[in-house]
Amino acid sequence: MSDRNGAGRSARGMEVARRGAGGPADSKKAVLWDLDGTLVDSGDYHWRAWRETMRGEGVELTYQQFLDSFGQRNDRILGAWLGADVDPERVRRIGEAKEAMYRALARREGLVVLPGARKWVSRLRRDGWRQAIASSAPRENVQVMLETVGIRDLVDAVISAEDVSTGKPDPEVFLVAAGRLGLPPERCVVVEDAAAGIEAAGRAGMRSIGVSATTPLAADLFVRSLVDLPADAFDRLVTSAEGGPSSS
């Protein structure tokens, strides 16, 4: 797929976000949450599902290969592992098998909400922030995670892999989410645990918070855990994006 086509989609996504913002949005603000690894700890299930699925394809996956795939859609992941010319039908079949195994593990063994996640989602809702899930995961996975951890009623929109044509680091998922919430990019803050997601946020014209216990991220604000976020972190990032005063 050419960069020209990708740029065209991103430009259209930006226009959708700005059109959706129509009206007085100066008092409205939004947080766009990644889900896997940001709000919910499900990395081990993904690793086990990918490892067994790829083993069935005759491919021994390394843990580093798995780590390098964080934040990306399955078509991009499998293109990297199996070659750019891999048959799309094989990509679909492998991806569906892996996701079914992941959901079975999540349902059987449960999911853990990461420290600070429920507190921040609840607080931001109470303070009037719009919130969306903007995930590279398939819709079924997102639904399982939200139902399992019980935060679906706290978010205003859910964007998953089926809602976009290009995955992160393309900014489309965040631009679509902003459009659904009716806010321009500069009124949105992205929270992510993967480099691809942080890059996508920057390309969308949004400020970002990177959260990772293991890997430093080139976000506007980086923390090891959501519990480490300053109380005014989100407000400061929106003010900074609009050119107002911001302390470091």
PyMOL commands that set and color helices and strands:
alter all, ss='L'
color gray80, all
select helices_A, chain A and resi 3-20+43-56+63-68+74-82+88-109+117-126+139-149+152-154+161-163+172-181+185-187+195-203+226-228+233-241
alter helices_A, ss='H'
color red, helices_A
select strands_A, chain A and resi 30-33+40-41+112-113+130-134+157-159+188-192+207-211+221-223
alter strands_A, ss='S'
color yellow, strands_A
deselect
rebuild
show_as cartoon
